[in-house]
Amino acid sequence: MKESFEEKDWTLLQSAVHKMIPSFSIMGIGADFENMAKKVQEYANTQQQTNEILDLVLALEKVCLQACKELTEEFNRIKNTNK
């Protein structure tokens, strides 16, 4: 997502964000981040580069990295419990 934004590949950015949105509710990520993703998708669709889009992309990247970290920790906890 971030790379697509930096390269101004609006089609790939829109596609990446579109694929992320359903995962938010599954992962327990709040609706506010889903709304951010929808804004990024809208900006990519209209090919608008506003100051806001970078902030949204960075916020989404941060929450996704945090979710990955938490999943890894939980996976390791479960794996170690079952030994």
Secondary structure as the mmCIF struct_conf table of DSSP 4:
data_model
#
loop_
_struct_conf.conf_type_id
_struct_conf.id
_struct_conf.beg_label_comp_id
_struct_conf.beg_label_asym_id
_struct_conf.beg_label_seq_id
_struct_conf.end_label_comp_id
_struct_conf.end_label_asym_id
_struct_conf.end_label_seq_id
HELX_RH_AL_P HELX_RH_AL_P1 LYS A 2 GLU A 6
TURN_TY1_P TURN_TY1_P1 GLU A 7 LYS A 8
HELX_RH_AL_P HELX_RH_AL_P2 TRP A 10 MET A 27
TURN_TY1_P TURN_TY1_P2 GLY A 28 GLY A 28
HELX_RH_AL_P HELX_RH_AL_P3 ALA A 31 THR A 46
TURN_TY1_P TURN_TY1_P3 GLN A 47 GLN A 47
HELX_RH_AL_P HELX_RH_AL_P4 ASN A 51 THR A 81
TURN_TY1_P TURN_TY1_P4 ASN A 82 ASN A 82
#
